[in-house]
Amino acid sequence: MKQYIELLKSEPLLKRLSIIQSISYFAAWFSSVAIYTLLLQLSVSALIVATVASLHFIAGVIQAPFSGSIIDRVQPKRLMLTLLAIEIVATTLLLLVDNLSHIWLLFILVFIRMGAASFYFSAQMSLLPKIVSGKKLQQANEIHSIIWSTAYTAGMGVSGVVVFLMGVKIAFILDAALFVICLYLLYKTEFKVIVTKSTQTLLETMRDAFIYIKGNPLALHLMFLHAFVGLSAFDALVALMVDQYYSHIIAIPLALGLMHAARAFGLMMGPILLGGWINNRRVILLFTMQAICIWIWAAVMSNFYLSLLASVLVGFFTTILWSYTYTLLQHNIDEKYYGRVIAYNDMLFLISAALTSLGIGVLASLSYSLESIALLIGVGFMVAAVYYRWILKRYL
C-alpha cells in the first residue's frame, strides 16, 4: 500500500483523477442495488434480470468501434465532462420507472448510462499511459482496480441499507447528486493532453487500428485473454441467488448489498496483497485459483453465510487478473493507438461480460441450477489458464 500512496503523492493529476473515479464508481454501484431491488420487487423473470445485467455491458460493445477513434482525437477533459453530464441525466430519469409498464424505459436508461460510463472508463484508461509509464503504470492500474473494488464494496453495502430504509427513489436521487460532485471536481481539474491532429476520417482511423491489431498478434491475444476476466460478471447470478435462496431469511436489498460487498472486499484485498508478488508466470496460477474459488462458491451457494465467505474468495483473484492483463496490453501497444486499442479491448471484455450475464439468464430459464451455472463459469477460467500458458510460451 505504501508504494501506491507514494505514487499518488508524486503524481497530483493521477491523485485528482483517482478521487473523481472513487466517487463516480461509488455512485455507479450505489444505484445498482436499487435497480436489482426494483426488478425483484416487480417480480420480473430471470431473463429480464439477466437482460438488465447485460445492458450494463452491451452499450460499451456497440460504441467501442468508434469511441476509441474519438478518444484519440478529442481533448480528454472535454470528453469526460460530457460523459458525466449524460450519466447525471440518465440517473435522474430512473425516478420515472415505478411499474412493469416502464421496463422499456429502464432498459434505455441503463443502456445510455452504462454506455457513458464505459466511454468515460476507456477515456481515462487511455489517459493513464500518457501520465505515467513502466512500473508506475502497473501501479496506477492496480490503484484503479483497488478504487473500483473499494467503491464496489462501499457502494453495494451502503446502498443496501439506504434502499432498505429509504427506498429505491432516494437511492437514485443520491446517486445523481454524487455524479454532480464528480462533474464539478473534474471541471476544476486543470490538465491538457496533446492530441495529435489527424487528417484521417473517423472510419479511416478505425480501419488503421484494425490493421495495426491484425499485425500485432500478441496484442490481439492479450485482448482475448483480458476478455476472460469478463466471466466474473456475476450480477445476474447474485440477484437470482438472493431471490431463490435468501429472500426468506433477509430483506432483498440487504442480501444484495451484503453479497456484493463480500465479493468486493475480496476484489479490494487482492491487488493489495498480490500486487508485489504477481509476474508473468504466476498469472497461470491466478486463473486456476479463480476457477477453484468459483467451484467452492457453487458448492456452498444455498447457505447464505457460507456463500458470503466464499464470495470473498471469488473476488480475491479477479481484480489483480484484470489489472495485470490490462497492463500487459498497455505495455505492448504503440502510444499512437492507445485510445483505439484500449476501446477495442474493452469491447471484447464487455462482450464477454454481456454474454455471461445473458447466459446466466438463459440457463436459469431452462431450469439449470445456479450451482451448475457457477461451475461452468469456473471451467471458463481454467480454459483461460491454458490459453495464457500458450501465450507465455509463444510470446512472453
C-alpha positions in Angstrom: 0.0 0.0 0.0 2.9 2.3 0.7 4.0 2.4 -2.9 0.5 3.4 -4.0 0.5 6.3 -1.6 3.9 7.5 -2.7 2.8 7.3 -6.4 -0.3 9.4 -5.7 1.8 12.0 -3.8 4.3 12.3 -6.7 1.6 12.4 -9.4 -1.0 15.1 -8.4 -3.1 14.7 -11.6 -3.3 10.9 -11.1 -4.4 11.6 -7.5 -7.1 14.1 -8.6 -8.4 11.7 -11.2 -8.4 8.9 -8.7 -10.6 10.9 -6.2 -13.1 11.6 -9.0 -13.1 8.0 -10.0 -13.7 6.9 -6.4 -16.8 9.0 -6.2 -18.1 8.0 -9.7 -17.6 4.3 -9.1 -19.3 4.6 -5.7 -22.2 6.3 -7.5 -22.4 3.6 -10.2 -22.6 0.8 -7.7 -24.8 2.7 -5.3 -27.8 2.6 -7.6 -27.1 -0.9 -8.8 -28.7 -2.4 -5.7 -31.7 -0.1 -6.2 -32.1 -1.3 -9.8 -32.0 -5.0 -9.0 -34.2 -4.5 -5.9 -36.7 -2.7 -8.1 -36.7 -5.6 -10.6 -37.2 -8.2 -7.9 -40.0 -6.1 -6.3 -41.7 -6.1 -9.7 -41.4 -9.9 -9.9 -39.8 -9.9 -13.3 -38.4 -13.1 -14.9 -34.9 -14.4 -14.6 -34.3 -13.5 -18.3 -35.3 -9.8 -17.7 -32.9 -9.6 -14.7 -30.2 -11.1 -16.9 -31.0 -8.7 -19.7 -30.7 -5.7 -17.5 -27.4 -7.0 -16.2 -26.2 -7.5 -19.8 -27.3 -3.9 -20.8 -24.6 -2.7 -18.3 -22.1 -4.0 -20.9 -23.8 -4.0 -24.3 -23.7 -0.2 -24.7 -19.9 -0.3 -24.4 -19.7 -3.0 -27.0 -21.7 -1.1 -29.6 -19.8 2.2 -29.2 -16.3 0.7 -28.9 -15.5 0.7 -32.6 -15.8 4.5 -32.9 -15.2 5.6 -29.2 -11.5 4.7 -29.4 -11.1 6.9 -32.5 -12.9 9.8 -30.8 -10.7 9.4 -27.7 -7.6 9.7 -29.8 -8.9 12.9 -31.4 -10.7 14.8 -28.6 -9.3 16.5 -25.5 -9.9 14.1 -22.6 -11.3 16.6 -20.2 -13.9 18.0 -22.5 -15.0 14.4 -23.4 -15.1 13.2 -19.8 -17.2 16.2 -18.7 -19.7 15.5 -21.4 -20.0 11.8 -20.4 -20.5 12.7 -16.7 -23.3 15.0 -17.7 -25.0 12.2 -19.6 -24.8 9.9 -16.6 -26.4 12.6 -14.4 -29.4 12.9 -16.8 -29.9 9.2 -17.2 -29.7 8.5 -13.5 -32.2 11.2 -12.7 -34.7 9.8 -15.2 -34.6 6.4 -13.4 -37.0 8.1 -11.0 -39.7 7.7 -13.6 -39.6 3.8 -13.5 -42.1 2.5 -11.0 -44.1 -0.3 -12.6 -43.8 -3.1 -15.1 -45.0 -1.0 -18.0 -41.9 1.2 -17.6 -39.4 -1.7 -18.0 -38.7 -0.5 -21.6 -37.6 2.9 -20.1 -35.4 1.2 -17.6 -33.7 -0.7 -20.4 -33.0 2.5 -22.3 -31.7 4.5 -19.3 -29.4 1.7 -18.2 -28.1 1.3 -21.7 -27.4 5.1 -22.0 -25.9 5.5 -18.6 -23.6 2.5 -18.8 -22.6 3.5 -22.3 -21.4 6.8 -21.0 -19.7 5.1 -18.0 -17.9 2.7 -20.4 -16.8 5.6 -22.7 -15.5 7.5 -19.6 -13.6 4.5 -18.4 -11.9 3.9 -21.8 -11.0 7.6 -21.9 -9.4 7.5 -18.5 -7.6 4.2 -19.1 -6.2 5.7 -22.4 -5.1 8.7 -20.4 -3.1 6.8 -17.8 -0.2 5.7 -20.1 0.3 9.4 -21.0 0.6 10.4 -17.4 2.8 7.5 -16.1 4.9 4.7 -17.6 6.7 1.5 -16.7 6.2 0.2 -13.1 4.2 3.3 -12.3 1.7 2.4 -15.0 1.2 -1.1 -13.4 0.8 0.5 -10.0 -1.7 3.1 -11.5 -3.8 0.3 -12.9 -3.7 -1.5 -9.5 -4.7 1.7 -7.8 -7.6 2.0 -10.3 -8.7 -1.6 -9.6 -8.5 -1.0 -5.8 -10.6 2.1 -6.2 -13.1 0.1 -8.2 -13.2 -2.7 -5.6 -13.4 -0.3 -2.6 -16.2 1.7 -4.3 -18.0 -1.5 -5.1 -17.7 -2.7 -1.5 -18.9 0.7 -0.1 -21.4 1.4 -2.8 -23.2 -2.0 -2.6 -23.1 -2.1 1.2 -24.3 1.4 1.8 -26.9 1.2 -1.0 -28.4 -2.0 0.5 -29.0 -0.2 3.8 -30.3 3.0 2.1 -32.7 1.1 -0.2 -33.9 -0.9 2.7 -34.5 2.2 4.9 -35.4 4.9 2.4 -36.5 3.2 -0.8 -35.3 2.9 -4.4 -36.1 6.5 -5.4 -34.0 8.1 -2.7 -31.1 6.0 -3.8 -31.4 7.3 -7.4 -31.5 10.9 -6.2 -28.4 10.5 -4.0 -26.7 8.7 -7.0 -27.3 11.7 -9.3 -26.0 14.1 -6.7 -22.7 12.1 -6.5 -22.3 12.4 -10.2 -22.8 16.2 -9.9 -19.9 16.3 -7.4 -17.7 14.4 -9.9 -18.6 16.9 -12.7 -17.6 19.8 -10.5 -14.3 18.3 -9.4 -13.3 17.4 -13.0 -14.3 20.9 -14.2 -11.9 22.4 -11.6 -9.1 20.0 -12.5 -6.5 21.6 -14.8 -4.8 19.3 -17.3 -4.2 19.3 -21.0 -3.0 16.4 -23.1 -1.5 16.8 -26.5 -3.9 15.3 -29.0 -2.3 14.5 -32.4 -4.2 16.2 -35.2 -5.3 13.6 -37.8 -6.2 14.2 -41.4 -7.9 10.8 -41.4 -11.7 10.4 -41.2 -13.2 8.5 -38.3 -13.7 5.4 -40.5 -10.1 5.6 -41.7 -8.7 5.8 -38.1 -10.9 2.8 -37.2 -9.5 0.8 -40.2 -6.0 1.9 -39.3 -6.4 0.5 -35.8 -7.8 -2.8 -37.1 -4.8 -3.1 -39.4 -2.4 -2.4 -36.5 -4.1 -5.0 -34.3 -4.0 -7.6 -37.1 -0.3 -7.0 -37.5 0.3 -7.3 -33.7 -0.8 -10.8 -32.8 0.5 -10.5 -29.2 -1.8 -7.5 -28.6 -4.8 -9.4 -30.0 -4.1 -12.5 -27.8 -3.8 -10.3 -24.8 -7.1 -8.6 -25.6 -8.8 -12.0 -25.8 -7.1 -13.1 -22.5 -8.3 -10.0 -20.7 -11.8 -10.7 -22.0 -11.9 -14.0 -20.0 -12.0 -11.8 -16.8 -15.4 -10.7 -18.1 -16.7 -14.1 -17.0 -16.8 -12.7 -13.5 -19.9 -10.6 -14.4 -22.0 -12.3 -11.7 -24.6 -9.6 -11.0 -27.5 -11.6 -12.5 -26.4 -14.8 -10.7 -26.3 -13.0 -7.4 -29.7 -11.4 -7.9 -31.2 -14.9 -8.7 -29.4 -16.4 -5.7 -30.9 -13.8 -3.4 -34.4 -14.4 -4.9 -34.2 -18.2 -4.7 -32.2 -18.9 -1.5 -32.0 -15.9 0.8 -35.2 -13.8 0.4 -37.0 -15.7 3.2 -34.3 -15.0 5.8 -33.2 -11.4 5.0 -34.6 -8.4 3.1 -33.7 -8.4 -0.6 -31.8 -5.1 -0.7 -29.8 -6.1 2.4 -29.0 -9.5 0.9 -27.9 -8.0 -2.4 -25.8 -5.4 -0.7 -24.1 -7.9 1.6 -23.4 -10.5 -1.2 -21.8 -7.9 -3.5 -19.9 -6.2 -0.6 -18.4 -9.5 0.4 -17.1 -10.2 -3.1 -16.0 -6.6 -3.4 -14.0 -7.0 -0.2 -12.0 -9.8 -1.9 -11.7 -7.6 -5.0 -10.2 -4.8 -2.9 -7.7 -7.0 -0.9 -6.4 -9.0 -4.0 -4.2 -6.3 -5.5 -3.1 -5.0 -2.1 -1.7 -8.4 -1.1 -0.7 -9.8 -4.5 0.4 -6.6 -6.4 4.1 -7.0 -5.5 4.0 -10.8 -6.0 2.4 -11.1 -9.4 4.6 -11.7 -12.5 4.1 -13.1 -16.0 4.5 -16.8 -14.9 2.2 -16.6 -11.9 -0.8 -15.4 -13.9 -1.5 -19.1 -14.8 -1.8 -19.9 -11.0 -4.2 -16.9 -10.6 -6.5 -18.0 -13.3 -6.5 -21.6 -11.8 -7.2 -20.3 -8.3 -10.1 -18.1 -9.7 -11.7 -21.2 -11.1 -11.3 -23.2 -7.9 -12.8 -20.4 -5.8 -15.8 -20.2 -8.0 -16.3 -24.0 -7.7 -16.2 -23.7 -3.9 -18.8 -20.9 -4.1 -21.0 -23.2 -6.2 -20.7 -25.9 -3.5 -22.0 -23.7 -0.7 -24.3 -21.4 -2.6 -27.5 -22.4 -0.9 -26.1 -21.4 2.5 -26.2 -17.6 2.9 -23.4 -17.3 5.5 -21.0 -19.8 3.8 -21.8 -18.1 0.5 -20.8 -14.7 1.9 -17.4 -16.2 2.9 -17.0 -17.9 -0.5 -17.8 -14.6 -2.2 -14.7 -13.1 -0.7 -12.6 -15.9 -2.2 -14.3 -15.4 -5.6 -13.3 -11.7 -5.6 -9.8 -12.1 -4.3 -8.1 -13.0 -7.6 -10.4 -11.2 -10.0 -9.1 -7.6 -9.7 -5.4 -8.5 -9.9 -6.1 -10.6 -13.0 -8.0 -7.6 -14.5 -5.2 -5.1 -13.7 -2.3 -7.2 -14.7 -3.7 -8.4 -18.1 -4.6 -4.7 -18.8 -1.0 -3.7 -18.0 0.4 -6.4 -20.3 -1.7 -5.0 -23.2 -0.7 -1.4 -22.4 3.0 -2.3 -22.5 2.7 -4.0 -25.8 0.9 -1.3 -28.0 2.2 1.9 -29.5 1.1 5.2 -27.9 -0.5 6.4 -31.2 -3.1 3.6 -30.8 -3.8 3.8 -27.1 -7.3 5.1 -27.4 -8.5 2.7 -30.1 -6.8 -0.5 -28.9 -8.0 0.1 -25.3 -11.5 0.7 -26.6 -11.5 -2.5 -28.6 -10.0 -4.3 -25.7 -12.9 -3.0 -23.5 -15.3 -4.1 -26.2 -14.1 -7.7 -26.0 -14.3 -7.6 -22.2 -17.8 -6.2 -22.3 -18.9 -8.8 -24.9 -17.7 -11.5 -22.5 -19.4 -9.9 -19.6 -22.7 -9.3 -21.5 -22.7 -12.9 -22.8 -22.0 -14.2 -19.3 -25.0 -12.2 -17.9 -27.3 -13.3 -20.7 -26.1 -16.9 -20.5 -26.9 -16.9 -16.7 -30.5 -15.8 -17.5 -31.0 -18.3 -20.4 -29.6 -21.3 -18.5 -31.7 -20.3 -15.4 -34.8 -20.0 -17.5 -34.0 -23.5 -18.9 -34.1 -24.8 -15.3 -30.3 -25.3 -14.9 -29.4 -24.9 -11.3 -27.5 -21.8 -10.2 -24.7 -24.1 -8.9 -24.2 -25.7 -12.3 -24.1 -22.3 -13.9 -21.3 -21.2 -11.5 -19.4 -24.5 -12.2 -19.5 -23.7 -16.0 -18.0 -20.2 -15.3 -15.2 -21.8 -13.3 -14.4 -24.0 -16.3 -14.1 -20.8 -18.4 -11.3 -19.6 -16.1 -9.5 -22.9 -16.4 -9.6 -22.5 -20.2 -8.1 -19.0 -19.7 -5.2 -20.6 -17.7 -4.4 -23.0 -20.5 -4.7 -20.2 -23.1 -2.3 -17.9 -21.1 0.2 -20.7 -20.8 0.3 -20.9 -24.6 0.7 -17.1 -24.9 3.5 -17.2 -22.3 5.4 -19.9 -24.2 5.0 -18.4 -27.6 5.3 -14.6 -27.0 6.3 -13.6 -23.5 
